[in-house]
Amino acid sequence: MSLVPTSAEASEDADSARPACVLVFNANDPSGAGGLAADVSAMASVGAHALPVLTGVYMRDTAEIVDHHVLDEEVVAEQARTILEDVSAQVIKVGFAGSAENLSAIAEIASDYADVPLVAYMPNLSWWTEVQIDLYLDAFRELLLPQTTVLVGNHSTLWRWLLPDWSADKSPGPRDIARAAHAFGVPYTLVTGIALPDQGIDNVLASPHSVLCSARFERFEAAFVGAGDTLSAALAALLASGSDLNEASSEALSYLDRCLDAGFRPGMGHIVPDRLFWAQPDADIETTQDLGAAAPIFEIPTHDTKH
């Protein structure tokens, strides 16, 4: 019996060692808080490889979105189809597509890869004009929701979008929202940011029939930006890596909680989740000399390029 692996066995081992791939549609966020920057760093942090497709560009800082410039739908579709001809994606994640036309292009691609699960995140669009919001939400509801495996969104955002005529004194629960999403074909909905009376926050994965899992966390007394993209990206990556939906949802929520707990303020606006919190140096180790090793000295040469 040979102990040397055959080329087929070696190829199979190499395939199993590769990170799972997630095709992700989102806009670029120059603050690094959300958008494709959040998707790539969160997915890498939990062990998956992002295939980022740019849908547009935010004009923003850490405090607010000033404007947005959308890419043409043909450009978006060509990016996705080109990489999908070369690389197999285990999950598709849709963030902010930028326009109804882009949603239509993404929905067409998703239908061509109907066996690939799709995680859709609905962000807060209050910074946009009312006309643009209505067009976007209508297209998302009619074109993308029927192909969505898991819808992710804040309780308030999903409530006002999917249940605009809600008139009960009590706000809708996660199953109410899940039932509204299911009417358009969504089997599972992850509802986040449900306010609890004890200053806590509940996050619930629900189907129209039951609550599948929930995670409660202490409310942070701070304003964050990029939390939704971080959570939905981590969820997509964990599903792509083989976790079942309950496990992936629980792990993604726990990961987000730790990202927020380690969050930082890079500018004058809101706090950004630290998606690589685990890579930060141990606070108990102040210098490399504490470990008995000499600190390396790096000399950076001056930049002598002349313009």
C-alpha positions in Angstrom: 0.0 0.0 0.0 1.5 3.3 -1.1 1.7 6.1 1.5 2.2 8.7 -1.2 -1.2 10.3 -2.1 -2.3 10.2 -5.7 -2.8 13.3 -7.7 -6.5 12.9 -7.4 -6.3 12.5 -3.6 -3.9 15.5 -3.3 -6.4 17.6 -5.4 -9.3 16.6 -3.2 -7.3 17.5 0.0 -6.4 20.8 -1.5 -10.0 21.5 -2.3 -11.1 20.6 1.2 -8.5 23.0 2.6 -9.7 26.0 0.6 -11.9 28.5 2.2 -15.5 28.7 1.0 -16.3 31.4 -1.4 -19.1 34.0 -1.1 -20.3 36.2 -4.0 -21.2 39.5 -2.5 -22.9 42.5 -4.0 -22.4 45.8 -2.2 -21.4 49.4 -2.5 -18.0 50.8 -1.5 -17.9 52.6 1.8 -14.8 54.8 2.1 -15.1 54.9 5.9 -14.6 51.2 6.0 -17.5 50.8 8.4 -19.9 49.0 6.0 -20.2 48.1 2.3 -17.7 45.8 0.7 -15.0 46.6 3.3 -17.2 45.2 6.0 -18.1 42.1 3.9 -14.5 41.3 3.0 -13.1 41.7 6.5 -15.9 39.9 8.3 -15.9 37.0 5.8 -12.1 36.6 6.1 -12.3 36.8 9.9 -14.7 33.8 10.1 -12.8 31.8 7.5 -14.4 32.4 4.1 -13.2 34.1 0.9 -15.2 37.0 -0.5 -15.9 37.5 -4.2 -16.8 41.2 -4.1 -18.9 42.8 -6.8 -19.1 46.6 -6.7 -22.6 48.1 -7.1 -21.8 51.7 -6.5 -20.0 54.1 -4.3 -21.1 55.9 -1.1 -20.0 59.5 -0.5 -19.8 59.3 3.3 -17.8 59.6 6.5 -18.2 57.9 9.8 -21.1 60.2 10.7 -23.4 60.2 7.7 -24.0 59.3 4.0 -23.8 62.4 1.9 -24.5 60.8 -1.5 -24.3 57.7 -3.5 -23.3 57.0 -7.1 -24.6 53.8 -8.7 -22.9 51.6 -11.3 -24.7 50.6 -14.4 -26.5 47.3 -14.1 -24.5 45.8 -17.1 -21.2 46.5 -15.2 -22.5 44.9 -12.1 -23.8 41.8 -14.0 -20.5 41.5 -16.0 -18.4 41.5 -12.8 -20.5 38.7 -11.3 -20.8 36.5 -14.3 -17.1 36.8 -15.1 -16.0 35.5 -11.7 -18.7 32.9 -11.5 -17.4 31.3 -14.8 -14.1 30.8 -12.9 -15.0 30.3 -9.2 -17.8 28.4 -7.6 -19.7 30.4 -4.9 -21.2 28.5 -2.0 -23.4 31.4 -1.0 -24.6 34.7 -2.5 -24.9 37.8 -0.2 -26.7 40.9 -1.3 -26.1 44.2 0.5 -26.9 47.6 -1.0 -27.4 47.2 -4.7 -27.9 50.9 -5.4 -30.8 50.8 -7.9 -33.9 48.8 -9.0 -32.0 48.0 -12.2 -29.1 46.5 -10.3 -31.5 44.4 -8.2 -33.1 43.1 -11.4 -29.6 42.1 -12.7 -28.7 40.4 -9.4 -32.0 38.6 -9.3 -31.4 37.3 -12.8 -28.0 36.0 -11.8 -29.4 34.4 -8.7 -32.0 32.6 -10.7 -29.3 31.2 -12.9 -27.6 29.8 -9.8 -30.8 28.8 -8.0 -29.1 26.0 -6.0 -26.9 28.6 -4.2 -28.3 30.0 -1.0 -28.9 33.7 -0.9 -28.5 36.0 2.1 -30.1 39.4 1.6 -29.5 42.3 3.9 -31.9 45.3 4.0 -30.1 48.4 5.3 -31.6 51.6 6.6 -32.3 53.8 3.6 -33.5 56.9 5.4 -30.7 59.0 4.0 -32.1 58.5 0.4 -35.0 60.3 -1.3 -38.5 59.0 -0.8 -38.9 58.2 -4.5 -35.6 56.3 -4.7 -36.5 54.3 -1.5 -39.9 53.3 -2.9 -38.4 52.1 -6.2 -35.7 50.2 -4.5 -38.0 48.5 -1.9 -40.5 47.6 -4.6 -37.8 45.9 -6.7 -36.3 44.2 -3.8 -39.7 42.8 -2.7 -40.8 41.6 -6.1 -37.5 40.5 -7.6 -35.1 39.4 -4.9 -37.2 38.2 -2.0 -38.6 35.3 -4.0 -35.0 34.0 -4.3 -33.8 34.9 -0.8 -33.0 32.1 1.6 -32.4 34.3 4.7 -33.5 37.9 5.0 -31.5 40.0 7.5 -32.5 43.4 8.9 -33.2 45.6 11.8 -36.6 45.1 13.5 -37.6 48.7 12.8 -36.5 48.6 9.1 -38.2 45.3 8.3 -41.4 46.3 10.1 -41.8 49.5 8.2 -41.0 47.9 4.9 -42.9 44.6 5.1 -45.8 45.6 7.5 -46.5 49.3 6.6 -50.1 49.0 7.6 -49.5 47.5 11.0 -52.0 49.1 13.4 -51.8 47.0 16.5 -50.8 48.7 19.8 -48.0 46.2 20.2 -45.2 46.2 17.7 -44.9 43.2 15.4 -42.8 40.3 16.7 -40.2 38.3 14.7 -42.7 35.7 13.5 -45.0 38.5 12.3 -42.2 39.9 10.2 -41.1 36.4 9.1 -44.7 35.7 7.9 -44.7 38.9 6.0 -41.4 38.0 4.3 -42.6 34.5 3.7 -45.5 35.9 1.7 -42.9 36.9 -0.9 -41.1 33.5 -0.7 -38.5 34.0 2.1 -38.3 30.9 4.3 -36.2 32.4 7.1 -35.8 35.9 8.5 -33.1 37.1 11.0 -34.6 40.1 12.8 -32.1 42.2 14.8 -32.2 45.0 17.3 -35.5 44.1 19.0 -35.6 46.4 22.1 -36.2 44.7 25.4 -37.6 46.4 28.6 -34.4 45.6 30.5 -32.2 47.7 28.2 -31.3 44.5 26.3 -31.4 43.7 22.6 -32.9 40.6 21.2 -32.1 39.1 17.8 -34.3 36.3 16.5 -34.1 33.9 13.6 -37.7 33.0 12.7 -39.7 31.1 10.1 -43.4 31.8 9.7 -44.1 28.9 12.0 -41.6 29.1 14.8 -38.6 30.9 16.4 -35.6 28.9 15.5 -33.0 30.6 17.7 -32.5 33.8 19.5 -29.6 35.7 21.1 -29.9 38.5 23.7 -27.2 41.0 24.3 -26.7 44.0 26.5 -27.5 47.3 24.7 -24.3 49.3 23.9 -24.6 53.0 24.9 -23.0 54.1 21.7 -23.9 54.7 18.0 -22.4 52.2 15.6 -22.3 52.1 11.8 -21.7 48.9 9.8 -23.2 46.4 12.2 -25.8 45.0 9.7 -23.3 44.4 6.9 -20.9 42.8 9.4 -23.6 40.4 10.7 -25.0 39.4 7.3 -21.5 38.9 5.9 -20.5 36.7 8.8 -23.8 34.7 8.5 -23.2 34.2 4.7 -19.6 33.1 5.3 -20.5 30.6 8.0 -23.3 29.1 5.9 -20.8 28.8 3.0 -18.3 27.0 5.3 -20.9 24.3 6.1 -22.6 25.5 9.3 -26.3 24.8 9.6 -28.6 27.8 9.7 -29.2 27.8 13.5 -25.5 27.4 14.3 -24.4 30.0 11.7 -27.0 32.6 13.0 -25.9 32.0 16.7 -22.2 32.3 15.8 -22.7 35.3 13.6 -24.6 37.2 16.3 -21.9 36.3 18.9 -19.2 37.5 16.5 -21.0 40.8 15.9 -21.4 41.3 19.7 -17.6 40.9 20.1 -16.9 43.2 17.1 -19.1 45.9 18.7 -17.6 45.4 22.1 -14.1 46.0 20.6 -15.4 48.8 18.3 -13.4 52.0 17.8 -14.0 55.5 16.5 -11.6 56.3 13.7 -13.0 59.7 13.0 -15.4 62.2 14.5 -18.6 60.2 13.8 -19.9 56.8 14.9 -18.1 53.8 16.2 -16.9 51.2 13.7 -17.1 47.4 14.6 -13.6 45.9 14.9 -14.1 42.8 12.8 -10.5 41.7 13.5 -10.7 42.1 17.2 -9.0 38.7 17.7 -5.9 39.9 15.9 -5.3 42.8 18.3 -2.2 42.4 20.6 -2.8 41.2 24.1 -3.3 44.1 26.5 -1.1 42.4 29.1 1.8 42.4 26.7 3.1 46.0 26.4 6.4 45.4 24.6 8.2 42.6 23.0 10.9 43.1 25.7 8.4 41.7 28.2 8.7 38.4 26.3 12.5 38.4 26.6 13.1 39.3 23.0 14.7 42.3 21.4 12.3 44.6 19.6 12.9 44.6 15.9 13.8 47.9 14.4 12.3 48.8 11.0 13.8 51.6 9.1 11.4 53.1 6.6 13.3 54.8 3.7 12.2 58.3 2.8 10.0 58.6 -0.3 12.2 60.4 -2.8 9.9 60.4 -5.8 9.9 63.9 -7.3 6.8 65.3 -9.1 
